[in-house]
Amino acid sequence: MTAPDPADTVPDYQSLMLPVLRVAANREQHIRAVVQRLGEELGLSEAARAALLPSGRQTIFANRVHWAKTYMAMAGLVEGTRRGYFRLTQRGADVLAQNPERIDNHFLSRFEEFRRFKDRSTRSTEAKVLPDSGGAAEQTPFEIMRAAHRRIEAALVEELLDRVRAAPPDFFERLIIGLLLAMGYGGSAADAGRVLGRSGDDGVDGVIDQDPLGLDRVYIQAKRYAAANSVGLSEIRDFFGSLDRHKAAKGVFITTSNFTSNARETAEYLSKRIVLIDGEHLARLMIRHNVGCRVEEILEVKKVDDNFFE
């Protein structure tokens, strides 16, 4: 008789949500300590705790604990405090006071923030049904993989923005430098640091030279705002005025929040080209150019080589 795979005894990430929330009720927790504690409390064998993902970089159990924490953070039940640490929010304390039997994605869907997060992960028309929604049988394996990838990226977008908003102001400046360099602007780190270091220069936070002589320049305005603090019409007009004073033809306005509809309409019809990059767009650019994130695992999908058999 074949011995059971130790990984099969590891609880799924939704089953771990309530245990993770209960541990967070005590005080600020480090995620590694939570993994260790829950492994002991749940009575997992050493083999189950040591079972690795295919990448070999992380255990299956630790990965699922991380996802449980991440999904609850999307619903506002926990929040990150510093690197690797998180704590219970008031909403999380209220949920625990209700003494729920289980917390899962269905439970989290009662919170607007979590619904928005799930909506963002299903924007593509390729796959309308998430694998955990009971309709995966209607999808092809490739559609399921794509949907899962979108869910992973949507969670990463939120986590990146939370980390950026919690970081000090000078970190945000270094982030913009790193991102612009990764996108091919600025020439070198020294040049980018020099031009982006002129904070508060007549309403412009930085300027990037697109050529060695500085004949073609892009002016930058960067606002590190909380998610609920949108950039409005007046700030776009102020930036336009700054561009005019600098005799600039184009600029980029970057924020960690979003832009009001009036702000977007104004930027679209002004005589100068102003590109608006909101929080989600910023995070997706970071992901695309590997700024603040790294490749965790690469899956190869193979198919039959018809030429070989012919």
C-alpha positions as CSV (number, residue, x, y, z in Angstrom):
1,M,0.0,0.0,0.0
2,T,1.4,3.4,-1.0
3,A,2.1,5.7,1.9
4,P,0.1,9.0,1.9
5,D,1.9,12.1,0.7
6,P,2.7,14.3,3.7
7,A,1.6,17.3,1.7
8,D,-1.9,15.9,1.6
9,T,-2.3,16.4,5.4
10,V,-1.5,20.2,5.1
11,P,-4.7,22.2,5.6
12,D,-5.8,24.4,2.7
13,Y,-5.2,28.1,3.0
14,Q,-8.9,28.9,3.7
15,S,-8.9,26.4,6.6
16,L,-5.9,28.3,8.1
17,M,-7.6,31.7,8.1
18,L,-9.3,31.4,11.4
19,P,-6.3,29.9,13.2
20,V,-4.0,32.7,11.8
21,L,-6.5,35.3,13.0
22,R,-6.7,33.8,16.5
23,V,-2.9,33.9,16.8
24,A,-2.9,37.5,15.7
25,A,-5.3,38.4,18.5
26,N,-2.6,38.2,21.1
27,R,-0.1,40.8,19.8
28,E,1.9,41.8,16.8
29,Q,3.2,38.6,15.1
30,H,6.0,37.6,12.8
31,I,4.8,35.4,10.0
32,R,7.6,32.8,10.6
33,A,6.6,32.5,14.2
34,V,2.9,32.0,13.2
35,V,3.9,29.2,10.8
36,Q,5.9,27.5,13.6
37,R,3.2,27.9,16.2
38,L,0.3,26.7,14.0
39,G,2.3,23.7,12.8
40,E,2.6,22.6,16.5
41,E,-1.0,23.5,17.4
42,L,-2.4,21.6,14.4
43,G,-0.3,18.6,15.2
44,L,1.3,18.4,11.8
45,S,4.0,15.8,11.3
46,E,7.6,16.9,10.6
47,A,7.2,15.5,7.1
48,A,4.0,17.6,6.5
49,R,5.7,20.7,7.8
50,A,8.8,20.1,5.7
51,A,7.0,19.3,2.4
52,L,8.2,21.8,-0.2
53,L,6.6,23.6,-3.1
54,P,7.9,22.5,-6.6
55,S,10.2,25.5,-6.6
56,G,11.9,24.1,-3.4
57,R,12.1,27.6,-1.9
58,Q,9.2,27.5,0.6
59,T,7.2,24.8,2.4
60,I,3.7,24.2,1.4
61,F,2.4,24.9,4.9
62,A,4.3,28.2,5.1
63,N,2.9,29.2,1.7
64,R,-0.6,28.5,2.7
65,V,-0.3,30.4,6.0
66,H,1.0,33.4,4.0
67,W,-2.0,33.2,1.7
68,A,-4.4,33.0,4.6
69,K,-2.8,36.1,6.0
70,T,-2.8,37.9,2.7
71,Y,-6.4,37.3,1.9
72,M,-7.5,38.4,5.4
73,A,-5.4,41.6,4.9
74,M,-7.4,42.2,1.7
75,A,-10.5,42.1,3.8
76,G,-9.1,44.4,6.5
77,L,-8.9,41.8,9.3
78,V,-5.1,42.1,9.7
79,E,-2.6,44.7,8.6
80,G,1.2,44.7,8.1
81,T,3.2,46.7,10.5
82,R,6.8,46.2,9.5
83,R,8.8,43.7,7.5
84,G,7.4,40.3,8.2
85,Y,5.1,41.4,11.0
86,F,1.4,41.9,11.1
87,R,-1.3,42.5,13.6
88,L,-5.1,42.3,14.2
89,T,-7.2,45.3,13.1
90,Q,-10.3,46.5,14.9
91,R,-12.4,44.8,12.2
92,G,-10.5,41.5,12.8
93,A,-11.2,41.8,16.6
94,D,-14.9,42.4,15.9
95,V,-14.9,39.2,13.7
96,L,-13.3,37.2,16.4
97,A,-15.8,38.5,18.9
98,Q,-18.5,36.9,16.8
99,N,-16.8,33.5,17.4
100,P,-17.1,32.3,13.8
101,E,-16.8,28.6,13.1
102,R,-14.8,29.2,10.0
103,I,-13.4,32.0,7.9
104,D,-13.0,31.5,4.2
105,N,-13.3,33.4,1.0
106,H,-17.1,33.3,1.2
107,F,-16.9,34.8,4.7
108,L,-14.5,37.5,3.6
109,S,-16.8,38.5,0.7
110,R,-19.0,40.4,3.1
111,F,-16.3,43.1,3.2
112,E,-16.3,45.6,0.3
113,E,-12.4,45.7,0.2
114,F,-12.2,42.0,-0.4
115,R,-14.9,42.1,-3.1
116,R,-13.0,44.8,-4.9
117,F,-9.9,42.7,-4.7
118,K,-11.7,39.6,-6.1
119,D,-13.2,41.8,-8.9
120,R,-9.7,43.0,-9.9
121,S,-8.5,39.4,-10.2
122,T,-11.3,38.5,-12.6
123,R,-11.3,41.5,-15.0
124,S,-10.1,39.5,-18.0
125,T,-12.8,38.0,-20.1
126,E,-10.8,34.8,-20.6
127,A,-12.0,33.2,-17.4
128,K,-15.0,34.6,-15.5
129,V,-15.0,31.8,-12.9
130,L,-12.4,31.5,-10.2
131,P,-11.1,28.0,-9.4
132,D,-12.4,28.2,-5.8
133,S,-15.9,29.4,-6.8
134,G,-17.4,26.0,-7.7
135,G,-17.3,26.6,-11.4
136,A,-13.8,25.4,-12.3
137,A,-15.2,22.4,-14.2
138,E,-16.5,24.8,-16.8
139,Q,-12.9,26.0,-17.5
140,T,-10.1,24.5,-19.4
141,P,-6.9,23.8,-17.5
142,F,-5.2,26.7,-19.2
143,E,-8.0,29.0,-18.1
144,I,-7.7,27.8,-14.5
145,M,-4.0,28.5,-14.6
146,R,-4.5,32.0,-16.0
147,A,-7.2,32.8,-13.4
148,A,-4.9,31.6,-10.7
149,H,-2.1,33.7,-12.0
150,R,-4.4,36.8,-12.0
151,R,-5.3,36.1,-8.4
152,I,-1.7,35.9,-7.4
153,E,-0.9,39.1,-9.2
154,A,-3.9,41.0,-7.7
155,A,-2.8,40.0,-4.2
156,L,0.8,41.1,-5.0
157,V,-0.5,44.5,-6.3
158,E,-2.2,45.1,-2.9
159,E,0.7,44.0,-0.9
160,L,3.2,46.1,-2.8
161,L,1.0,49.2,-2.4
162,D,0.6,48.5,1.4
163,R,4.4,48.3,1.7
164,V,5.0,51.5,-0.3
165,R,2.4,53.5,1.7
166,A,3.9,52.3,5.0
167,A,7.5,53.1,3.9
168,P,9.2,56.5,4.7
169,P,9.0,59.3,2.0
170,D,12.6,58.9,0.9
171,F,11.9,55.2,0.1
172,F,9.1,56.3,-2.3
173,E,11.6,58.6,-4.1
174,R,14.1,55.7,-4.4
175,L,11.3,53.5,-5.7
176,I,10.4,55.9,-8.5
177,I,14.1,56.1,-9.4
178,G,14.4,52.4,-9.5
179,L,11.3,52.0,-11.6
180,L,12.2,54.7,-14.1
181,L,15.7,53.1,-14.5
182,A,14.1,49.7,-15.0
183,M,11.8,51.2,-17.7
184,G,14.8,52.7,-19.5
185,Y,14.6,56.3,-18.4
186,G,17.3,58.4,-16.6
187,G,20.4,56.9,-18.0
188,S,22.1,55.9,-14.8
189,A,21.3,55.7,-11.1
190,A,23.5,58.7,-10.4
191,D,21.7,60.8,-13.0
192,A,18.3,59.7,-11.9
193,G,19.1,60.4,-8.2
194,R,20.3,63.9,-9.2
195,V,17.2,64.9,-11.1
196,L,14.7,63.3,-8.8
197,G,16.4,64.8,-5.7
198,R,15.0,68.3,-6.4
199,S,11.9,67.8,-4.3
200,G,9.6,70.8,-4.1
201,D,11.3,72.5,-7.0
202,D,8.5,74.9,-8.1
203,G,5.8,72.3,-8.0
204,V,7.8,69.5,-9.7
205,D,9.3,66.6,-7.8
206,G,11.7,65.5,-10.4
207,V,12.8,65.7,-14.0
208,I,14.2,62.9,-16.2
209,D,16.5,63.6,-19.1
210,Q,15.6,61.3,-22.0
211,D,18.8,62.2,-23.9
212,P,22.4,63.0,-22.7
213,L,22.0,66.7,-23.5
214,G,18.7,67.2,-21.7
215,L,16.9,68.3,-24.9
216,D,13.9,66.0,-24.2
217,R,12.7,66.0,-20.6
218,V,9.9,64.4,-18.6
219,Y,8.8,66.2,-15.5
220,I,7.5,64.2,-12.6
221,Q,5.0,64.8,-9.7
222,A,4.8,62.0,-7.1
223,K,2.2,61.8,-4.3
224,R,2.3,59.0,-1.7
225,Y,-1.3,59.1,-0.6
226,A,-3.5,56.7,1.4
227,A,-5.9,54.6,-0.7
228,A,-8.9,56.8,0.1
229,N,-7.1,60.1,-0.6
230,S,-7.7,60.6,-4.3
231,V,-5.8,63.1,-6.5
232,G,-8.3,65.8,-7.6
233,L,-8.7,68.3,-10.4
234,S,-6.8,71.1,-8.6
235,E,-3.6,69.1,-8.2
236,I,-3.7,68.3,-12.0
237,R,-4.1,72.0,-12.8
238,D,-1.2,72.9,-10.4
239,F,1.0,70.4,-12.1
240,F,0.0,71.8,-15.5
241,G,1.0,75.2,-14.3
242,S,4.4,73.9,-13.1
243,L,5.0,72.4,-16.5
244,D,4.1,75.7,-18.1
245,R,6.6,77.5,-15.9
246,H,9.3,75.0,-16.9
247,K,8.4,75.3,-20.6
248,A,7.8,71.5,-20.5
249,A,5.7,69.7,-23.0
250,K,5.0,66.5,-21.0
251,G,4.8,65.2,-17.5
252,V,4.0,62.2,-15.4
253,F,1.9,62.3,-12.3
254,I,2.4,59.3,-10.0
255,T,0.3,58.5,-6.9
256,T,-0.2,55.5,-4.6
257,S,-3.9,56.2,-4.5
258,N,-6.1,57.0,-7.5
259,F,-7.4,60.0,-9.6
260,T,-10.9,61.4,-9.6
261,S,-12.8,61.3,-12.8
262,N,-12.6,65.1,-13.1
263,A,-8.8,64.8,-12.7
264,R,-8.6,62.2,-15.5
265,E,-10.8,64.2,-17.9
266,T,-8.7,67.4,-17.3
267,A,-5.4,65.6,-17.9
268,E,-6.9,64.2,-21.2
269,Y,-7.9,67.6,-22.6
270,L,-5.0,69.8,-21.5
271,S,-2.6,71.2,-24.1
272,K,0.3,69.4,-22.5
273,R,0.7,65.6,-22.4
274,I,0.2,64.5,-18.8
275,V,0.3,60.7,-18.1
276,L,-1.5,59.6,-14.9
277,I,-0.2,56.6,-13.0
278,D,-2.4,55.5,-10.1
279,G,-1.6,53.0,-7.4
280,E,-2.6,49.9,-9.2
281,H,-0.8,51.0,-12.4
282,L,2.3,51.8,-10.4
283,A,2.2,48.3,-8.7
284,R,1.7,46.5,-12.0
285,L,4.7,48.5,-13.5
286,M,6.8,47.3,-10.5
287,I,5.7,43.7,-11.2
288,R,6.4,44.0,-14.9
289,H,9.9,45.4,-14.4
290,N,10.7,43.3,-11.3
291,V,11.0,46.3,-8.9
292,G,10.3,45.4,-5.3
293,C,9.4,41.8,-6.3
294,R,11.1,38.7,-7.7
295,V,10.2,35.6,-9.6
296,E,9.1,33.0,-7.1
297,E,8.5,30.1,-9.5
298,I,8.4,29.3,-13.2
299,L,6.0,26.7,-14.5
300,E,6.7,25.2,-17.9
301,V,3.6,24.1,-19.9
302,K,4.5,21.6,-22.6
303,K,2.7,20.0,-25.5
304,V,3.3,17.2,-28.0
305,D,5.8,18.1,-30.7
306,D,4.0,17.1,-33.9
307,N,7.1,17.5,-36.0
308,F,8.9,14.9,-33.9
309,F,6.3,12.3,-34.7
310,E,6.0,13.2,-38.4
